[in-house]
Amino acid sequence: MIENSYTDFFELQENEQEYLDYRITVHHRNPDIAVLAIHGGNIEPGTSEVAAALGETLR
């Protein structure tokens, strides 16, 4: 198992560049539902796309 590189998000923010190393995308639509892809990108390929597609159906 791969060990975590950071203990929390704030530590990641201090050591990585937003938009280069990580990205946060927010669309304010339905306030009762949150769709997250915490392990999106290269960590678990496809999870970002699934979250984006699900979010599109919640318009």
PDB file of N, CA, C and O in Angstrom:
ATOM      1  N   MET A   1       0.836  -1.183   0.000  1.00  0.00           N
ATOM      2  CA  MET A   1       0.000   0.000   0.000  1.00  0.00           C
ATOM      3  C   MET A   1       0.884   1.251   0.000  1.00  0.00           C
ATOM      4  O   MET A   1       1.897   1.296   0.698  1.00  0.00           O
ATOM      5  N   ILE A   2       0.508   2.252  -0.771  1.00  0.00           N
ATOM      6  CA  ILE A   2       1.248   3.507  -0.845  1.00  0.00           C
ATOM      7  C   ILE A   2       0.886   4.368   0.355  1.00  0.00           C
ATOM      8  O   ILE A   2      -0.292   4.542   0.667  1.00  0.00           O
ATOM      9  N   GLU A   3       1.894   4.905   1.027  1.00  0.00           N
ATOM     10  CA  GLU A   3       1.635   5.788   2.157  1.00  0.00           C
ATOM     11  C   GLU A   3       1.204   7.161   1.661  1.00  0.00           C
ATOM     12  O   GLU A   3       1.610   7.591   0.581  1.00  0.00           O
ATOM     13  N   ASN A   4       0.384   7.845   2.446  1.00  0.00           N
ATOM     14  CA  ASN A   4      -0.031   9.203   2.112  1.00  0.00           C
ATOM     15  C   ASN A   4       1.164  10.143   2.156  1.00  0.00           C
ATOM     16  O   ASN A   4       2.040  10.005   3.010  1.00  0.00           O
ATOM     17  N   SER A   5       1.195  11.079   1.254  1.00  0.00           N
ATOM     18  CA  SER A   5       2.270  12.054   1.219  1.00  0.00           C
ATOM     19  C   SER A   5       2.043  13.193   2.201  1.00  0.00           C
ATOM     20  O   SER A   5       2.999  13.800   2.683  1.00  0.00           O
ATOM     21  N   TYR A   6       0.775  13.484   2.499  1.00  0.00           N
ATOM     22  CA  TYR A   6       0.428  14.614   3.354  1.00  0.00           C
ATOM     23  C   TYR A   6      -0.549  14.159   4.428  1.00  0.00           C
ATOM     24  O   TYR A   6      -1.340  13.239   4.221  1.00  0.00           O
ATOM     25  N   THR A   7      -0.480  14.813   5.563  1.00  0.00           N
ATOM     26  CA  THR A   7      -1.374  14.451   6.661  1.00  0.00           C
ATOM     27  C   THR A   7      -2.746  15.085   6.514  1.00  0.00           C
ATOM     28  O   THR A   7      -3.722  14.580   7.069  1.00  0.00           O
ATOM     29  N   ASP A   8      -2.836  16.195   5.767  1.00  0.00           N
ATOM     30  CA  ASP A   8      -4.126  16.854   5.547  1.00  0.00           C
ATOM     31  C   ASP A   8      -4.045  17.760   4.316  1.00  0.00           C
ATOM     32  O   ASP A   8      -2.983  17.925   3.716  1.00  0.00           O
ATOM     33  N   PHE A   9      -5.172  18.331   3.960  1.00  0.00           N
ATOM     34  CA  PHE A   9      -5.237  19.162   2.763  1.00  0.00           C
ATOM     35  C   PHE A   9      -4.379  20.421   2.898  1.00  0.00           C
ATOM     36  O   PHE A   9      -3.775  20.870   1.924  1.00  0.00           O
ATOM     37  N   PHE A  10      -4.326  20.984   4.096  1.00  0.00           N
ATOM     38  CA  PHE A  10      -3.553  22.211   4.286  1.00  0.00           C
ATOM     39  C   PHE A  10      -2.065  21.972   4.036  1.00  0.00           C
ATOM     40  O   PHE A  10      -1.377  22.843   3.503  1.00  0.00           O
ATOM     41  N   GLU A  11      -1.572  20.813   4.415  1.00  0.00           N
ATOM     42  CA  GLU A  11      -0.177  20.467   4.145  1.00  0.00           C
ATOM     43  C   GLU A  11       0.052  20.305   2.641  1.00  0.00           C
ATOM     44  O   GLU A  11       1.088  20.719   2.122  1.00  0.00           O
ATOM     45  N   LEU A  12      -0.907  19.708   1.949  1.00  0.00           N
ATOM     46  CA  LEU A  12      -0.819  19.586   0.490  1.00  0.00           C
ATOM     47  C   LEU A  12      -0.772  20.976  -0.141  1.00  0.00           C
ATOM     48  O   LEU A  12       0.057  21.234  -1.014  1.00  0.00           O
ATOM     49  N   GLN A  13      -1.659  21.872   0.299  1.00  0.00           N
ATOM     50  CA  GLN A  13      -1.700  23.232  -0.247  1.00  0.00           C
ATOM     51  C   GLN A  13      -0.365  23.952  -0.098  1.00  0.00           C
ATOM     52  O   GLN A  13       0.045  24.703  -0.982  1.00  0.00           O
ATOM     53  N   GLU A  14       0.304  23.720   1.018  1.00  0.00           N
ATOM     54  CA  GLU A  14       1.578  24.385   1.273  1.00  0.00           C
ATOM     55  C   GLU A  14       2.700  23.860   0.373  1.00  0.00           C
ATOM     56  O   GLU A  14       3.688  24.557   0.142  1.00  0.00           O
ATOM     57  N   ASN A  15       2.548  22.640  -0.131  1.00  0.00           N
ATOM     58  CA  ASN A  15       3.633  22.005  -0.874  1.00  0.00           C
ATOM     59  C   ASN A  15       3.372  21.791  -2.357  1.00  0.00           C
ATOM     60  O   ASN A  15       4.275  21.386  -3.089  1.00  0.00           O
ATOM     61  N   GLU A  16       2.169  22.051  -2.806  1.00  0.00           N
ATOM     62  CA  GLU A  16       1.809  21.818  -4.207  1.00  0.00           C
ATOM     63  C   GLU A  16       1.159  23.064  -4.793  1.00  0.00           C
ATOM     64  O   GLU A  16       0.714  23.945  -4.058  1.00  0.00           O
ATOM     65  N   GLN A  17       1.107  23.131  -6.124  1.00  0.00           N
ATOM     66  CA  GLN A  17       0.510  24.274  -6.818  1.00  0.00           C
ATOM     67  C   GLN A  17      -0.874  23.911  -7.336  1.00  0.00           C
ATOM     68  O   GLN A  17      -1.055  22.918  -8.040  1.00  0.00           O
ATOM     69  N   GLU A  18      -1.848  24.746  -6.965  1.00  0.00           N
ATOM     70  CA  GLU A  18      -3.199  24.542  -7.479  1.00  0.00           C
ATOM     71  C   GLU A  18      -3.182  24.721  -9.001  1.00  0.00           C
ATOM     72  O   GLU A  18      -2.446  25.559  -9.522  1.00  0.00           O
ATOM     73  N   TYR A  19      -3.980  23.944  -9.697  1.00  0.00           N
ATOM     74  CA  TYR A  19      -4.111  23.888 -11.160  1.00  0.00           C
ATOM     75  C   TYR A  19      -2.966  23.135 -11.834  1.00  0.00           C
ATOM     76  O   TYR A  19      -3.117  22.668 -12.963  1.00  0.00           O
ATOM     77  N   LEU A  20      -1.840  23.014 -11.168  1.00  0.00           N
ATOM     78  CA  LEU A  20      -0.743  22.220 -11.716  1.00  0.00           C
ATOM     79  C   LEU A  20      -0.742  20.828 -11.082  1.00  0.00           C
ATOM     80  O   LEU A  20      -0.687  19.817 -11.783  1.00  0.00           O
ATOM     81  N   ASP A  21      -0.804  20.788  -9.763  1.00  0.00           N
ATOM     82  CA  ASP A  21      -0.749  19.523  -9.034  1.00  0.00           C
ATOM     83  C   ASP A  21      -2.115  19.039  -8.553  1.00  0.00           C
ATOM     84  O   ASP A  21      -2.311  17.838  -8.365  1.00  0.00           O
ATOM     85  N   TYR A  22      -3.043  19.939  -8.355  1.00  0.00           N
ATOM     86  CA  TYR A  22      -4.398  19.578  -7.948  1.00  0.00           C
ATOM     87  C   TYR A  22      -5.364  20.656  -8.424  1.00  0.00           C
ATOM     88  O   TYR A  22      -4.956  21.773  -8.740  1.00  0.00           O
ATOM     89  N   ARG A  23      -6.640  20.312  -8.471  1.00  0.00           N
ATOM     90  CA  ARG A  23      -7.659  21.249  -8.959  1.00  0.00           C
ATOM     91  C   ARG A  23      -8.936  21.044  -8.155  1.00  0.00           C
ATOM     92  O   ARG A  23      -9.316  19.917  -7.836  1.00  0.00           O
ATOM     93  N   ILE A  24      -9.585  22.150  -7.838  1.00  0.00           N
ATOM     94  CA  ILE A  24     -10.884  22.105  -7.173  1.00  0.00           C
ATOM     95  C   ILE A  24     -11.878  22.769  -8.116  1.00  0.00           C
ATOM     96  O   ILE A  24     -11.699  23.923  -8.506  1.00  0.00           O
ATOM     97  N   THR A  25     -12.919  22.040  -8.478  1.00  0.00           N
ATOM     98  CA  THR A  25     -13.964  22.555  -9.357  1.00  0.00           C
ATOM     99  C   THR A  25     -15.270  22.590  -8.584  1.00  0.00           C
ATOM    100  O   THR A  25     -15.677  21.587  -7.997  1.00  0.00           O
ATOM    101  N   VAL A  26     -15.927  23.741  -8.582  1.00  0.00           N
ATOM    102  CA  VAL A  26     -17.174  23.889  -7.838  1.00  0.00           C
ATOM    103  C   VAL A  26     -18.257  24.411  -8.766  1.00  0.00           C
ATOM    104  O   VAL A  26     -18.046  25.374  -9.503  1.00  0.00           O
ATOM    105  N   HIS A  27     -19.417  23.770  -8.725  1.00  0.00           N
ATOM    106  CA  HIS A  27     -20.608  24.235  -9.430  1.00  0.00           C
ATOM    107  C   HIS A  27     -21.731  24.277  -8.399  1.00  0.00           C
ATOM    108  O   HIS A  27     -22.068  23.250  -7.809  1.00  0.00           O
ATOM    109  N   HIS A  28     -22.306  25.439  -8.182  1.00  0.00           N
ATOM    110  CA  HIS A  28     -23.391  25.571  -7.208  1.00  0.00           C
ATOM    111  C   HIS A  28     -24.703  25.285  -7.932  1.00  0.00           C
ATOM    112  O   HIS A  28     -25.177  26.092  -8.732  1.00  0.00           O
ATOM    113  N   ARG A  29     -25.280  24.124  -7.636  1.00  0.00           N
ATOM    114  CA  ARG A  29     -26.518  23.709  -8.287  1.00  0.00           C
ATOM    115  C   ARG A  29     -27.565  23.328  -7.261  1.00  0.00           C
ATOM    116  O   ARG A  29     -28.367  24.170  -6.856  1.00  0.00           O
ATOM    117  N   ASN A  30     -27.572  22.086  -6.835  1.00  0.00           N
ATOM    118  CA  ASN A  30     -28.555  21.584  -5.883  1.00  0.00           C
ATOM    119  C   ASN A  30     -27.917  21.595  -4.492  1.00  0.00           C
ATOM    120  O   ASN A  30     -26.985  20.830  -4.245  1.00  0.00           O
ATOM    121  N   PRO A  31     -28.400  22.447  -3.577  1.00  0.00           N
ATOM    122  CA  PRO A  31     -27.739  22.559  -2.270  1.00  0.00           C
ATOM    123  C   PRO A  31     -27.891  21.322  -1.388  1.00  0.00           C
ATOM    124  O   PRO A  31     -27.235  21.229  -0.350  1.00  0.00           O
ATOM    125  N   ASP A  32     -28.742  20.371  -1.776  1.00  0.00           N
ATOM    126  CA  ASP A  32     -28.945  19.167  -0.972  1.00  0.00           C
ATOM    127  C   ASP A  32     -27.994  18.027  -1.335  1.00  0.00           C
ATOM    128  O   ASP A  32     -27.966  17.007  -0.647  1.00  0.00           O
ATOM    129  N   ILE A  33     -27.211  18.188  -2.414  1.00  0.00           N
ATOM    130  CA  ILE A  33     -26.364  17.101  -2.899  1.00  0.00           C
ATOM    131  C   ILE A  33     -24.952  17.624  -3.155  1.00  0.00           C
ATOM    132  O   ILE A  33     -24.767  18.692  -3.739  1.00  0.00           O
ATOM    133  N   ALA A  34     -23.965  16.854  -2.710  1.00  0.00           N
ATOM    134  CA  ALA A  34     -22.565  17.160  -3.008  1.00  0.00           C
ATOM    135  C   ALA A  34     -21.964  15.959  -3.732  1.00  0.00           C
ATOM    136  O   ALA A  34     -22.105  14.822  -3.280  1.00  0.00           O
ATOM    137  N   VAL A  35     -21.295  16.211  -4.852  1.00  0.00           N
ATOM    138  CA  VAL A  35     -20.616  15.158  -5.601  1.00  0.00           C
ATOM    139  C   VAL A  35     -19.124  15.446  -5.504  1.00  0.00           C
ATOM    140  O   VAL A  35     -18.666  16.513  -5.913  1.00  0.00           O
ATOM    141  N   LEU A  36     -18.362  14.495  -4.960  1.00  0.00           N
ATOM    142  CA  LEU A  36     -16.927  14.681  -4.752  1.00  0.00           C
ATOM    143  C   LEU A  36     -16.137  13.584  -5.449  1.00  0.00           C
ATOM    144  O   LEU A  36     -16.585  12.441  -5.534  1.00  0.00           O
ATOM    145  N   ALA A  37     -14.963  13.938  -5.945  1.00  0.00           N
ATOM    146  CA  ALA A  37     -14.024  12.948  -6.479  1.00  0.00           C
ATOM    147  C   ALA A  37     -12.706  13.170  -5.752  1.00  0.00           C
ATOM    148  O   ALA A  37     -11.750  13.693  -6.324  1.00  0.00           O
ATOM    149  N   ILE A  38     -12.666  12.767  -4.492  1.00  0.00           N
ATOM    150  CA  ILE A  38     -11.506  13.029  -3.649  1.00  0.00           C
ATOM    151  C   ILE A  38     -10.247  12.391  -4.214  1.00  0.00           C
ATOM    152  O   ILE A  38      -9.165  12.970  -4.116  1.00  0.00           O
ATOM    153  N   HIS A  39     -10.369  11.222  -4.796  1.00  0.00           N
ATOM    154  CA  HIS A  39      -9.213  10.537  -5.372  1.00  0.00           C
ATOM    155  C   HIS A  39      -9.201  10.644  -6.888  1.00  0.00           C
ATOM    156  O   HIS A  39      -8.777   9.716  -7.577  1.00  0.00           O
ATOM    157  N   GLY A  40      -9.664  11.773  -7.408  1.00  0.00           N
ATOM    158  CA  GLY A  40      -9.698  11.967  -8.846  1.00  0.00           C
ATOM    159  C   GLY A  40      -8.312  12.127  -9.441  1.00  0.00           C
ATOM    160  O   GLY A  40      -7.307  12.056  -8.733  1.00  0.00           O
ATOM    161  N   GLY A  41      -8.268  12.339 -10.724  1.00  0.00           N
ATOM    162  CA  GLY A  41      -6.978  12.528 -11.404  1.00  0.00           C
ATOM    163  C   GLY A  41      -6.226  11.223 -11.554  1.00  0.00           C
ATOM    164  O   GLY A  41      -6.809  10.208 -11.935  1.00  0.00           O
ATOM    165  N   ASN A  42      -4.946  11.241 -11.260  1.00  0.00           N
ATOM    166  CA  ASN A  42      -4.107  10.061 -11.457  1.00  0.00           C
ATOM    167  C   ASN A  42      -4.150   9.074 -10.299  1.00  0.00           C
ATOM    168  O   ASN A  42      -3.619   7.970 -10.419  1.00  0.00           O
ATOM    169  N   ILE A  43      -4.772   9.444  -9.176  1.00  0.00           N
ATOM    170  CA  ILE A  43      -4.822   8.535  -8.034  1.00  0.00           C
ATOM    171  C   ILE A  43      -5.745   7.366  -8.342  1.00  0.00           C
ATOM    172  O   ILE A  43      -5.353   6.210  -8.184  1.00  0.00           O
ATOM    173  N   GLU A  44      -6.956   7.652  -8.776  1.00  0.00           N
ATOM    174  CA  GLU A  44      -7.912   6.624  -9.200  1.00  0.00           C
ATOM    175  C   GLU A  44      -8.534   7.100 -10.512  1.00  0.00           C
ATOM    176  O   GLU A  44      -9.577   7.754 -10.501  1.00  0.00           O
ATOM    177  N   PRO A  45      -7.904   6.778 -11.635  1.00  0.00           N
ATOM    178  CA  PRO A  45      -8.372   7.256 -12.938  1.00  0.00           C
ATOM    179  C   PRO A  45      -9.853   6.956 -13.164  1.00  0.00           C
ATOM    180  O   PRO A  45     -10.348   5.872 -12.856  1.00  0.00           O
ATOM    181  N   GLY A  46     -10.531   7.949 -13.708  1.00  0.00           N
ATOM    182  CA  GLY A  46     -11.950   7.808 -14.039  1.00  0.00           C
ATOM    183  C   GLY A  46     -12.882   8.402 -12.995  1.00  0.00           C
ATOM    184  O   GLY A  46     -14.028   8.719 -13.314  1.00  0.00           O
ATOM    185  N   THR A  47     -12.424   8.563 -11.755  1.00  0.00           N
ATOM    186  CA  THR A  47     -13.333   9.081 -10.733  1.00  0.00           C
ATOM    187  C   THR A  47     -13.700  10.536 -10.967  1.00  0.00           C
ATOM    188  O   THR A  47     -14.822  10.936 -10.657  1.00  0.00           O
ATOM    189  N   SER A  48     -12.799  11.333 -11.498  1.00  0.00           N
ATOM    190  CA  SER A  48     -13.122  12.733 -11.813  1.00  0.00           C
ATOM    191  C   SER A  48     -14.192  12.803 -12.891  1.00  0.00           C
ATOM    192  O   SER A  48     -15.117  13.612 -12.812  1.00  0.00           O
ATOM    193  N   GLU A  49     -14.058  11.949 -13.897  1.00  0.00           N
ATOM    194  CA  GLU A  49     -15.017  11.947 -15.008  1.00  0.00           C
ATOM    195  C   GLU A  49     -16.396  11.473 -14.541  1.00  0.00           C
ATOM    196  O   GLU A  49     -17.416  12.014 -14.966  1.00  0.00           O
ATOM    197  N   VAL A  50     -16.425  10.464 -13.670  1.00  0.00           N
ATOM    198  CA  VAL A  50     -17.698   9.973 -13.144  1.00  0.00           C
ATOM    199  C   VAL A  50     -18.372  11.073 -12.323  1.00  0.00           C
ATOM    200  O   VAL A  50     -19.572  11.302 -12.473  1.00  0.00           O
ATOM    201  N   ALA A  51     -17.623  11.751 -11.464  1.00  0.00           N
ATOM    202  CA  ALA A  51     -18.188  12.824 -10.649  1.00  0.00           C
ATOM    203  C   ALA A  51     -18.704  13.965 -11.524  1.00  0.00           C
ATOM    204  O   ALA A  51     -19.781  14.503 -11.266  1.00  0.00           O
ATOM    205  N   ALA A  52     -17.947  14.337 -12.554  1.00  0.00           N
ATOM    206  CA  ALA A  52     -18.380  15.412 -13.458  1.00  0.00           C
ATOM    207  C   ALA A  52     -19.653  15.019 -14.204  1.00  0.00           C
ATOM    208  O   ALA A  52     -20.568  15.832 -14.337  1.00  0.00           O
ATOM    209  N   ALA A  53     -19.720  13.793 -14.686  1.00  0.00           N
ATOM    210  CA  ALA A  53     -20.910  13.326 -15.418  1.00  0.00           C
ATOM    211  C   ALA A  53     -22.117  13.280 -14.494  1.00  0.00           C
ATOM    212  O   ALA A  53     -23.209  13.686 -14.892  1.00  0.00           O
ATOM    213  N   LEU A  54     -21.946  12.800 -13.281  1.00  0.00           N
ATOM    214  CA  LEU A  54     -23.050  12.775 -12.321  1.00  0.00           C
ATOM    215  C   LEU A  54     -23.509  14.189 -12.001  1.00  0.00           C
ATOM    216  O   LEU A  54     -24.708  14.461 -11.945  1.00  0.00           O
ATOM    217  N   GLY A  55     -22.564  15.077 -11.793  1.00  0.00           N
ATOM    218  CA  GLY A  55     -22.909  16.470 -11.510  1.00  0.00           C
ATOM    219  C   GLY A  55     -23.702  17.116 -12.631  1.00  0.00           C
ATOM    220  O   GLY A  55     -24.592  17.927 -12.374  1.00  0.00           O
ATOM    221  N   GLU A  56     -23.393  16.768 -13.864  1.00  0.00           N
ATOM    222  CA  GLU A  56     -24.145  17.315 -15.011  1.00  0.00           C
ATOM    223  C   GLU A  56     -25.610  16.869 -14.976  1.00  0.00           C
ATOM    224  O   GLU A  56     -26.492  17.619 -15.393  1.00  0.00           O
ATOM    225  N   THR A  57     -25.876  15.658 -14.483  1.00  0.00           N
ATOM    226  CA  THR A  57     -27.263  15.176 -14.444  1.00  0.00           C
ATOM    227  C   THR A  57     -28.062  15.840 -13.334  1.00  0.00           C
ATOM    228  O   THR A  57     -29.288  15.732 -13.317  1.00  0.00           O
ATOM    229  N   LEU A  58     -27.400  16.521 -12.408  1.00  0.00           N
ATOM    230  CA  LEU A  58     -28.075  17.137 -11.265  1.00  0.00           C
ATOM    231  C   LEU A  58     -28.407  18.594 -11.473  1.00  0.00           C
ATOM    232  O   LEU A  58     -28.774  19.279 -10.518  1.00  0.00           O
ATOM    233  N   ARG A  59     -28.295  19.084 -12.669  1.00  0.00           N
ATOM    234  CA  ARG A  59     -28.579  20.501 -12.946  1.00  0.00           C
ATOM    235  C   ARG A  59     -29.965  20.887 -12.563  1.00  0.00           C
ATOM    236  O   ARG A  59     -30.354  22.042 -12.734  1.00  0.00           O
TER     237      ARG A  59
END
